[in-house]
Amino acid sequence: MRVCVIDGQGGGLGRLLVSRLRGALGERHAVVALGTTSAAAKAMREAGALCVGVGRSAIVDTLPTVDVIVGTLNLVLPGAMGGEVTPAVARAILNAKAKKVLLPVNRAQVEIVGTDGCTLHALIARSLARVAKFAGTSCPG
C-alpha cells in the first residue's frame, strides 16, 4: 500500500505524520510525501518519507498512484495555507480514488462538528488508526 502525506508551509505536521506512519506501518507499506512548499517536502524527507515531491505538478501527478492520502482538511479548501492550496491541488485531492484521511485542523476557520476538544496529538492518533486499518495492521498507541 502507498500512503501519501501532504503538507505545506514548514511541514511540521507532515513531519509528525510521516514519522509516525513509518513507525506504525513498517517497511511493508510505502510512505510518500508531497509538499506544497520545498520546506514542507524537506521536513517530510527528514522524517523518513520513501519518496518526496514538491509543488502542484508533483501532487497532481502522484495522487493517482497512492492508496491513502493523509493531511489536513485545509488541503481541499482552495486558497488555504496562505494560498498554497490551489484549485488544481484541491481538485486533484478530491478526485483521487485514494481514501482520504483529513485532520480537521481549524486554521481556515472551518469548523467540523464533533471534533470539539481534540488536541492535535489526539487527531494524529485517530488518523494513524484509520490508515493502519486500511493497511490491515494495528497501530501502536
Residue pairs with C-beta under 8 A, 6 or more apart in sequence:
1 25
1 28
1 29
1 30
1 67
1 68
1 134
1 135
2 29
2 30
2 32
2 65
2 66
2 67
2 68
3 21
3 25
3 29
3 30
3 31
3 32
3 66
3 67
3 68
3 70
3 131
3 135
4 31
4 32
4 33
4 34
4 62
4 63
4 66
4 68
4 69
4 70
4 98
5 14
5 17
5 18
5 21
5 31
5 32
5 33
5 34
5 44
5 49
5 70
5 71
6 14
6 33
6 34
6 35
6 36
6 59
6 69
6 70
6 71
6 75
6 93
7 13
7 14
7 15
7 17
7 33
7 35
7 36
7 40
7 43
7 44
7 71
7 72
8 35
8 36
8 37
8 40
8 74
8 81
8 82
8 84
8 85
9 36
9 37
9 39
9 40
9 81
9 82
9 84
10 37
10 39
10 40
10 43
11 35
11 37
11 39
11 40
11 41
11 42
11 43
11 44
12 43
13 71
13 72
13 103
13 105
13 120
14 33
14 35
14 40
14 43
14 44
14 47
14 71
15 43
15 44
15 46
15 47
16 47
16 124
17 70
17 71
17 124
17 127
17 128
18 31
18 33
18 44
18 47
18 48
18 49
19 47
19 48
20 124
20 128
21 31
21 70
21 128
21 131
22 31
22 47
22 48
22 49
23 140
24 128
24 131
24 132
24 137
24 139
24 140
25 31
25 131
25 132
25 135
25 137
26 137
28 135
28 137
29 135
29 137
30 50
30 51
31 48
31 49
31 50
32 49
32 50
32 51
32 52
32 53
32 62
32 66
33 41
33 44
33 45
33 47
33 49
33 51
33 52
33 53
34 41
34 52
34 53
34 54
34 58
34 59
34 62
35 41
35 42
35 43
35 44
35 52
35 53
35 54
35 55
36 54
36 55
36 56
36 59
36 81
36 84
36 85
36 89
37 54
37 84
38 54
40 54
41 52
41 53
41 54
42 52
44 52
45 52
53 59
53 61
53 62
56 86
56 88
56 89
59 89
59 92
59 93
60 88
60 89
60 92
63 69
63 92
63 93
63 96
63 98
64 96
64 97
66 96
66 98
67 98
67 99
67 134
68 98
68 99
68 100
68 101
68 131
68 134
68 135
69 75
69 93
69 96
69 98
69 99
69 100
69 101
70 101
70 102
70 127
70 131
71 93
71 102
71 103
72 102
72 103
72 104
72 105
72 107
73 102
73 103
73 104
73 105
73 108
73 110
73 112
74 80
74 81
74 85
74 105
74 107
74 108
75 85
75 89
75 90
75 93
75 102
76 85
76 90
76 93
76 94
76 100
76 102
77 85
77 90
77 108
77 110
78 85
78 86
78 87
78 89
78 90
79 85
80 107
80 108
81 107
93 100
99 134
101 127
101 130
101 131
103 120
103 123
103 124
103 127
104 110
104 112
104 115
104 118
104 123
105 120
105 123
106 112
115 123
118 126
125 139
125 141
128 139
129 139
131 139
132 138
132 139
